[in-house]
Amino acid sequence: MDVIEKIASIFPTVQGPTQKNIGFNRKLKWTLLILFVFFILSVIPLWGLDPASQFQFAQLELILGASFGSLMTLGIGPIVTASIVLQLLNGSGILNINTNTQEGKKRFQSLQRVLALFFVIFEAFIFVFLGGMAPPAGATNYAFLQGFLIFQLCLGGFLIMLMDEVVSKWGFGNGISLFIAAGVSKELIVRTLSPFRQVTEGIASEGFVGAVPELFRTIFIGETTGAFIALSGIIATILVFVMVVFTQAMKVEIPLSFGRVRGHGIRWPLNFFYTSNIPVILVAALLANFQLWARLLQNWAESSGGAIVGWFSRVLGTYSGDVPVSGFIQYITPPNLFQAAITNSITGEMLFIALVYTIFLALGSMVFSYFWVQTAGLDARSQAKNIMASGLQVPGFRKDPRVMERLLDRYVPPLTWMGGLAVGLLAAIADLMGALTSGMGLLLAVMIIYKLYEEVAREQAYEMNPLMRKFLGKE
């Protein structure tokens, strides 16, 4: 571990604030600034890239918070992949890092930073040498362009690591959530309202990109099936939004009292989604990595007659990017059941794929929910210490962390498993309904924005009532 800490100390990092209370305006300024920089970097193209390379990964952009073909090609993939690996290793006891202590947290973060940097470099080489982000075929300076593409990918990956640290230490939430929400929100606006024609393989079709203009177009020309398909996407998006907002508001409230103020107390909320959107982010990144590797391996194994994890279909000699036709990836790619029902094309195989996908998401979310509780200090013992530090205690009992821990033990484990299962099922349903953007991405965006709203509202309350912050031990 000492070697890892020395390696981590070599690379630039973002210094956190020295004071505990940063202030609402400063947090908002840094959050908006990083969001602006993220969008700017997302439109800076990779120099020397074959323009046809970026389209085969377009479907993964939302989940990975990426913009393929730009400096933000790697997105949050390396950071989340490093987090997944560390949680699995630490949760299984292989690493055995106690993240409940300051020293343990520091070591865990150092290891995560080094591992994320490793994945940045590793993925950059893999993208280029397996043909995912390759120079134009037949270029005279092909080797030089490969090396320069690797440099650009590494630079973008390192910048997004720094931006994530800035948001986590100086802004609202964290960079991973912010970049996902930004990408999904942009995609949703385009898919809902864009008046431009759809373009496939460079050929413009009659249909509009936006569902609302397409709905009016199909109604006007009397194309009933097309109108129902456009309407189903709008309805599915609204239903997903309503379901997420409703379930996000579900919580268990524990009555607690202020030891320093007799006769006064509060109800401490424990959300039904106890680990919030973290399990779905990790599962989504895992699925995206599977699909990413499937596309890269298909490039590499094309001449051998088969890919290791499955094949994607081709259209006019290029990857369509969204139609897996065989292998493992076919069963972790959700079918659009709404559209299939409208076009009367539902098959038994499609329903079986939907079932496998739902089970995979539900079980994966439960596992990552458990690991996140253990590594993020959300277990009953850690929460009991935090609550006691705020001056709260269980009414009718003496001020003892063990009493608080026994009380929380009734709620934390069930909420961990049930919340993980529920958010996994909700993500699967959102994807299978065929919302205007990625169902899982929409789920994440709504949960992230809802959580940001709560954090902003809480910070505003602290700004208006500084005594409240001091009373609750926030400074």
MORA-V653257 format. One record per residue. N is the residue number from 1. RES is the residue in one small letter. SS is DSSP state (alpha for helix, beta for strand, coil for the rest). PHI is phi in whole degrees, -180 to 180 (999 if undefined). NEAR is the number of other ideal C-beta (glycine too) atoms within 8 Angstrom. Layout:
{{N | RES | SS | PHI | NEAR} {N | RES | SS | PHI | NEAR}}
//
This chain:
{{1 | m | coil | 999 | 6} {2 | d | alpha | -62 | 5} {3 | v | alpha | -64 | 6} {4 | i | alpha | -64 | 11} {5 | e | alpha | -64 | 10} {6 | k | alpha | -66 | 8} {7 | i | alpha | -64 | 9} {8 | a | alpha | -64 | 12} {9 | s | alpha | -72 | 6} {10 | i | alpha | -71 | 5} {11 | f | coil | -85 | 8} {12 | p | coil | -61 | 3} {13 | t | coil | -139 | 8} {14 | v | coil | -93 | 8} {15 | q | coil | -76 | 4} {16 | g | coil | -76 | 6} {17 | p | coil | -67 | 7} {18 | t | coil | -79 | 3} {19 | q | coil | -92 | 5} {20 | k | coil | -75 | 5} {21 | n | coil | -98 | 8} {22 | i | coil | -79 | 7} {23 | g | coil | 108 | 7} {24 | f | alpha | -62 | 10} {25 | n | alpha | -63 | 6} {26 | r | alpha | -69 | 9} {27 | k | alpha | -62 | 13} {28 | l | alpha | -64 | 11} {29 | k | alpha | -62 | 8} {30 | w | alpha | -68 | 12} {31 | t | alpha | -64 | 13} {32 | l | alpha | -67 | 8} {33 | l | alpha | -64 | 8} {34 | i | alpha | -66 | 14} {35 | l | alpha | -64 | 10} {36 | f | alpha | -64 | 8} {37 | v | alpha | -63 | 9} {38 | f | alpha | -60 | 14} {39 | f | alpha | -67 | 9} {40 | i | alpha | -65 | 8} {41 | l | alpha | -66 | 12} {42 | s | coil | -73 | 10} {43 | v | coil | -111 | 8} {44 | i | coil | -88 | 7} {45 | p | beta | -74 | 7} {46 | l | coil | -75 | 12} {47 | w | coil | -76 | 6} {48 | g | coil | 90 | 8} {49 | l | coil | -89 | 13} {50 | d | coil | -68 | 8} {51 | p | alpha | -56 | 6} {52 | a | alpha | -74 | 6} {53 | s | alpha | -70 | 12} {54 | q | alpha | -73 | 12} {55 | f | alpha | -75 | 10} {56 | q | alpha | -72 | 11} {57 | f | alpha | -110 | 13} {58 | a | alpha | -57 | 9} {59 | q | alpha | -69 | 8} {60 | l | alpha | -91 | 12} {61 | e | alpha | -61 | 14} {62 | l | alpha | -66 | 12} {63 | i | alpha | -69 | 13} {64 | l | alpha | -91 | 14} {65 | g | coil | 56 | 13} {66 | a | coil | -118 | 14} {67 | s | coil | -139 | 11} {68 | f | coil | -64 | 12} {69 | g | coil | 95 | 11} {70 | s | beta | -117 | 13} {71 | l | coil | -63 | 11} {72 | m | coil | -93 | 13} {73 | t | coil | -61 | 15} {74 | l | coil | -74 | 15} {75 | g | coil | 58 | 12} {76 | i | coil | -88 | 15} {77 | g | alpha | -53 | 15} {78 | p | alpha | -61 | 14} {79 | i | alpha | -66 | 13} {80 | v | alpha | -70 | 13} {81 | t | alpha | -62 | 12} {82 | a | alpha | -62 | 13} {83 | s | alpha | -65 | 10} {84 | i | alpha | -62 | 12} {85 | v | alpha | -61 | 9} {86 | l | alpha | -67 | 14} {87 | q | alpha | -65 | 13} {88 | l | alpha | -66 | 9} {89 | l | alpha | -69 | 9} {90 | n | alpha | -74 | 16} {91 | g | alpha | -67 | 10} {92 | s | coil | -84 | 6} {93 | g | coil | 89 | 6} {94 | i | coil | -70 | 6} {95 | l | coil | -87 | 8} {96 | n | coil | 59 | 6} {97 | i | coil | -100 | 9} {98 | n | coil | -83 | 6} {99 | t | coil | -82 | 12} {100 | n | coil | -82 | 8} {101 | t | coil | -103 | 7} {102 | q | alpha | -63 | 5} {103 | e | alpha | -65 | 6} {104 | g | alpha | -65 | 11} {105 | k | alpha | -62 | 10} {106 | k | alpha | -64 | 8} {107 | r | alpha | -66 | 12} {108 | f | alpha | -63 | 13} {109 | q | alpha | -66 | 8} {110 | s | alpha | -64 | 11} {111 | l | alpha | -64 | 14} {112 | q | alpha | -66 | 12} {113 | r | alpha | -65 | 12} {114 | v | alpha | -66 | 11} {115 | l | alpha | -67 | 11} {116 | a | alpha | -64 | 13} {117 | l | alpha | -65 | 13} {118 | f | alpha | -60 | 9} {119 | f | alpha | -69 | 12} {120 | v | alpha | -59 | 15} {121 | i | alpha | -66 | 10} {122 | f | alpha | -62 | 8} {123 | e | alpha | -67 | 13} {124 | a | alpha | -62 | 14} {125 | f | alpha | -64 | 9} {126 | i | alpha | -64 | 10} {127 | f | alpha | -57 | 14} {128 | v | alpha | -75 | 13} {129 | f | alpha | -81 | 7} {130 | l | coil | -96 | 10} {131 | g | coil | 88 | 8} {132 | g | coil | -70 | 14} {133 | m | coil | -129 | 13} {134 | a | coil | -109 | 12} {135 | p | coil | -69 | 11} {136 | p | coil | -60 | 6} {137 | a | coil | -62 | 6} {138 | g | coil | 87 | 5} {139 | a | coil | -65 | 9} {140 | t | coil | -66 | 4} {141 | n | coil | -106 | 6} {142 | y | alpha | -59 | 9} {143 | a | alpha | -64 | 6} {144 | f | alpha | -63 | 7} {145 | l | alpha | -64 | 11} {146 | q | alpha | -60 | 12} {147 | g | alpha | -63 | 8} {148 | f | alpha | -71 | 10} {149 | l | alpha | -64 | 17} {150 | i | alpha | -61 | 11} {151 | f | alpha | -60 | 8} {152 | q | alpha | -65 | 11} {153 | l | alpha | -64 | 17} {154 | c | alpha | -65 | 11} {155 | l | alpha | -61 | 9} {156 | g | alpha | -63 | 14} {157 | g | alpha | -63 | 15} {158 | f | alpha | -68 | 10} {159 | l | alpha | -64 | 10} {160 | i | alpha | -71 | 16} {161 | m | alpha | -64 | 14} {162 | l | alpha | -66 | 11} {163 | m | alpha | -65 | 12} {164 | d | alpha | -62 | 14} {165 | e | alpha | -66 | 11} {166 | v | alpha | -61 | 13} {167 | v | alpha | -65 | 16} {168 | s | alpha | -64 | 10} {169 | k | alpha | -95 | 10} {170 | w | alpha | -120 | 12} {171 | g | coil | -120 | 13} {172 | f | coil | -96 | 11} {173 | g | coil | 71 | 12} {174 | n | coil | -144 | 8} {175 | g | alpha | -64 | 14} {176 | i | alpha | -57 | 12} {177 | s | alpha | -65 | 14} {178 | l | alpha | -63 | 17} {179 | f | alpha | -70 | 14} {180 | i | alpha | -64 | 17} {181 | a | alpha | -62 | 13} {182 | a | alpha | -64 | 12} {183 | g | alpha | -65 | 14} {184 | v | alpha | -66 | 15} {185 | s | alpha | -62 | 10} {186 | k | alpha | -63 | 8} {187 | e | alpha | -63 | 13} {188 | l | alpha | -65 | 13} {189 | i | alpha | -63 | 9} {190 | v | alpha | -64 | 10} {191 | r | alpha | -70 | 12} {192 | t | alpha | -94 | 12} {193 | l | alpha | -119 | 8} {194 | s | coil | -61 | 11} {195 | p | coil | -92 | 7} {196 | f | coil | -87 | 7} {197 | r | beta | -75 | 9} {198 | q | beta | -72 | 9} {199 | v | beta | -122 | 8} {200 | t | beta | -124 | 7} {201 | e | coil | 54 | 7} {202 | g | coil | 81 | 4} {203 | i | beta | -112 | 6} {204 | a | beta | -78 | 5} {205 | s | beta | -98 | 8} {206 | e | beta | -77 | 4} {207 | g | beta | -75 | 9} {208 | f | beta | -89 | 11} {209 | v | coil | -70 | 11} {210 | g | coil | -74 | 13} {211 | a | alpha | -69 | 12} {212 | v | alpha | -67 | 10} {213 | p | alpha | -59 | 11} {214 | e | alpha | -67 | 13} {215 | l | alpha | -62 | 12} {216 | f | alpha | -66 | 8} {217 | r | alpha | -64 | 11} {218 | t | alpha | -70 | 12} {219 | i | alpha | -66 | 9} {220 | f | alpha | -65 | 6} {221 | i | alpha | -92 | 6} {222 | g | coil | 77 | 5} {223 | e | coil | -89 | 8} {224 | t | alpha | -63 | 7} {225 | t | alpha | -62 | 8} {226 | g | alpha | -62 | 10} {227 | a | alpha | -66 | 11} {228 | f | alpha | -66 | 9} {229 | i | alpha | -66 | 11} {230 | a | alpha | -63 | 13} {231 | l | alpha | -68 | 10} {232 | s | alpha | -63 | 12} {233 | g | alpha | -65 | 14} {234 | i | alpha | -66 | 13} {235 | i | alpha | -64 | 9} {236 | a | alpha | -60 | 14} {237 | t | alpha | -63 | 14} {238 | i | alpha | -65 | 8} {239 | l | alpha | -63 | 9} {240 | v | alpha | -61 | 16} {241 | f | alpha | -60 | 10} {242 | v | alpha | -64 | 8} {243 | m | alpha | -62 | 11} {244 | v | alpha | -68 | 15} {245 | v | alpha | -62 | 10} {246 | f | alpha | -65 | 8} {247 | t | alpha | -71 | 11} {248 | q | alpha | -64 | 11} {249 | a | coil | -83 | 6} {250 | m | coil | -73 | 8} {251 | k | beta | -158 | 8} {252 | v | beta | -108 | 8} {253 | e | beta | -111 | 8} {254 | i | beta | -102 | 11} {255 | p | beta | -72 | 9} {256 | l | beta | -132 | 13} {257 | s | beta | -124 | 10} {258 | f | beta | -85 | 10} {259 | g | coil | -66 | 8} {260 | r | coil | -87 | 4} {261 | v | coil | -128 | 6} {262 | r | coil | -69 | 3} {263 | g | coil | 84 | 3} {264 | h | coil | -122 | 6} {265 | g | beta | -158 | 9} {266 | i | beta | -137 | 7} {267 | r | beta | -110 | 8} {268 | w | beta | -79 | 10} {269 | p | beta | -85 | 8} {270 | l | beta | -118 | 11} {271 | n | beta | -65 | 11} {272 | f | coil | -60 | 11} {273 | f | coil | -84 | 13} {274 | y | coil | -62 | 13} {275 | t | coil | -98 | 14} {276 | s | coil | 57 | 8} {277 | n | coil | -95 | 13} {278 | i | alpha | -59 | 11} {279 | p | alpha | -58 | 16} {280 | v | alpha | -70 | 16} {281 | i | alpha | -61 | 13} {282 | l | alpha | -68 | 15} {283 | v | alpha | -66 | 14} {284 | a | alpha | -62 | 13} {285 | a | alpha | -65 | 15} {286 | l | alpha | -64 | 10} {287 | l | alpha | -63 | 10} {288 | a | alpha | -63 | 12} {289 | n | alpha | -66 | 10} {290 | f | alpha | -59 | 12} {291 | q | alpha | -68 | 14} {292 | l | alpha | -61 | 13} {293 | w | alpha | -65 | 9} {294 | a | alpha | -62 | 17} {295 | r | alpha | -68 | 14} {296 | l | alpha | -66 | 13} {297 | l | alpha | -69 | 12} {298 | q | alpha | -67 | 12} {299 | n | alpha | -61 | 10} {300 | w | alpha | -76 | 8} {301 | a | coil | -100 | 10} {302 | e | alpha | -59 | 7} {303 | s | alpha | -74 | 4} {304 | s | alpha | -85 | 5} {305 | g | coil | 90 | 3} {306 | g | coil | -173 | 6} {307 | a | coil | -104 | 11} {308 | i | coil | -71 | 7} {309 | v | coil | -113 | 10} {310 | g | coil | 135 | 12} {311 | w | coil | -115 | 10} {312 | f | beta | -104 | 15} {313 | s | beta | -72 | 9} {314 | r | beta | -119 | 8} {315 | v | beta | -130 | 9} {316 | l | coil | 53 | 5} {317 | g | coil | 84 | 4} {318 | t | beta | -126 | 10} {319 | y | beta | -70 | 11} {320 | s | beta | -76 | 9} {321 | g | beta | 84 | 11} {322 | d | beta | -139 | 5} {323 | v | beta | -127 | 7} {324 | p | beta | -73 | 13} {325 | v | coil | -117 | 8} {326 | s | coil | -163 | 6} {327 | g | coil | 79 | 11} {328 | f | alpha | -62 | 9} {329 | i | alpha | -64 | 13} {330 | q | alpha | -65 | 11} {331 | y | alpha | -92 | 9} {332 | i | coil | -115 | 11} {333 | t | coil | -117 | 11} {334 | p | coil | -72 | 10} {335 | p | coil | -79 | 9} {336 | n | coil | -89 | 9} {337 | l | alpha | -71 | 12} {338 | f | alpha | -60 | 12} {339 | q | alpha | -67 | 10} {340 | a | alpha | -65 | 11} {341 | a | alpha | -68 | 8} {342 | i | alpha | -67 | 10} {343 | t | coil | -89 | 8} {344 | n | coil | 56 | 5} {345 | s | coil | -122 | 5} {346 | i | coil | -71 | 8} {347 | t | coil | -122 | 6} {348 | g | alpha | -63 | 5} {349 | e | alpha | -64 | 6} {350 | m | alpha | -64 | 11} {351 | l | alpha | -66 | 9} {352 | f | alpha | -67 | 8} {353 | i | alpha | -62 | 13} {354 | a | alpha | -62 | 12} {355 | l | alpha | -66 | 8} {356 | v | alpha | -62 | 10} {357 | y | alpha | -62 | 15} {358 | t | alpha | -63 | 12} {359 | i | alpha | -63 | 8} {360 | f | alpha | -61 | 10} {361 | l | alpha | -67 | 14} {362 | a | alpha | -65 | 12} {363 | l | alpha | -67 | 9} {364 | g | alpha | -62 | 13} {365 | s | alpha | -67 | 16} {366 | m | alpha | -64 | 13} {367 | v | alpha | -64 | 9} {368 | f | alpha | -69 | 16} {369 | s | alpha | -62 | 17} {370 | y | alpha | -64 | 12} {371 | f | alpha | -63 | 12} {372 | w | alpha | -67 | 14} {373 | v | alpha | -59 | 13} {374 | q | alpha | -72 | 10} {375 | t | alpha | -92 | 12} {376 | a | coil | -100 | 9} {377 | g | coil | 71 | 9} {378 | l | coil | -104 | 11} {379 | d | coil | -70 | 10} {380 | a | alpha | -61 | 10} {381 | r | alpha | -64 | 9} {382 | s | alpha | -66 | 10} {383 | q | alpha | -66 | 12} {384 | a | alpha | -62 | 14} {385 | k | alpha | -64 | 9} {386 | n | alpha | -65 | 8} {387 | i | alpha | -67 | 11} {388 | m | alpha | -64 | 12} {389 | a | alpha | -67 | 7} {390 | s | coil | -84 | 8} {391 | g | coil | 86 | 11} {392 | l | beta | -102 | 12} {393 | q | beta | -152 | 13} {394 | v | coil | -78 | 9} {395 | p | coil | -58 | 8} {396 | g | coil | 86 | 3} {397 | f | coil | -124 | 8} {398 | r | coil | -72 | 5} {399 | k | coil | -75 | 6} {400 | d | coil | -142 | 7} {401 | p | alpha | -59 | 9} {402 | r | alpha | -68 | 7} {403 | v | alpha | -66 | 11} {404 | m | alpha | -64 | 13} {405 | e | alpha | -64 | 11} {406 | r | alpha | -64 | 8} {407 | l | alpha | -65 | 11} {408 | l | alpha | -69 | 12} {409 | d | alpha | -62 | 9} {410 | r | coil | -74 | 6} {411 | y | coil | -114 | 11} {412 | v | alpha | -62 | 14} {413 | p | alpha | -60 | 8} {414 | p | alpha | -61 | 8} {415 | l | alpha | -67 | 13} {416 | t | alpha | -62 | 14} {417 | w | alpha | -74 | 11} {418 | m | alpha | -68 | 9} {419 | g | alpha | -65 | 14} {420 | g | alpha | -63 | 16} {421 | l | alpha | -63 | 11} {422 | a | alpha | -65 | 11} {423 | v | alpha | -70 | 15} {424 | g | alpha | -66 | 17} {425 | l | alpha | -64 | 11} {426 | l | alpha | -64 | 12} {427 | a | alpha | -64 | 16} {428 | a | alpha | -64 | 13} {429 | i | alpha | -61 | 12} {430 | a | alpha | -60 | 15} {431 | d | alpha | -70 | 12} {432 | l | alpha | -72 | 14} {433 | m | alpha | -77 | 13} {434 | g | coil | 76 | 11} {435 | a | coil | -67 | 13} {436 | l | coil | -62 | 11} {437 | t | coil | -117 | 12} {438 | s | coil | -54 | 12} {439 | g | alpha | -59 | 17} {440 | m | alpha | -66 | 12} {441 | g | alpha | -63 | 15} {442 | l | alpha | -64 | 18} {443 | l | alpha | -58 | 16} {444 | l | alpha | -63 | 16} {445 | a | alpha | -62 | 13} {446 | v | alpha | -64 | 13} {447 | m | alpha | -65 | 14} {448 | i | alpha | -66 | 14} {449 | i | alpha | -65 | 10} {450 | y | alpha | -62 | 11} {451 | k | alpha | -68 | 12} {452 | l | alpha | -62 | 12} {453 | y | alpha | -61 | 8} {454 | e | alpha | -63 | 8} {455 | e | alpha | -67 | 10} {456 | v | alpha | -64 | 11} {457 | a | alpha | -63 | 8} {458 | r | alpha | -66 | 8} {459 | e | alpha | -67 | 11} {460 | q | alpha | -65 | 9} {461 | a | alpha | -63 | 9} {462 | y | alpha | -66 | 13} {463 | e | alpha | -65 | 9} {464 | m | alpha | -76 | 5} {465 | n | coil | -130 | 8} {466 | p | alpha | -60 | 7} {467 | l | alpha | -66 | 6} {468 | m | alpha | -64 | 9} {469 | r | alpha | -62 | 11} {470 | k | alpha | -68 | 9} {471 | f | alpha | -66 | 7} {472 | l | coil | -87 | 8} {473 | g | coil | 74 | 8} {474 | k | coil | -91 | 8} {475 | e | coil | -148 | 6}}
//
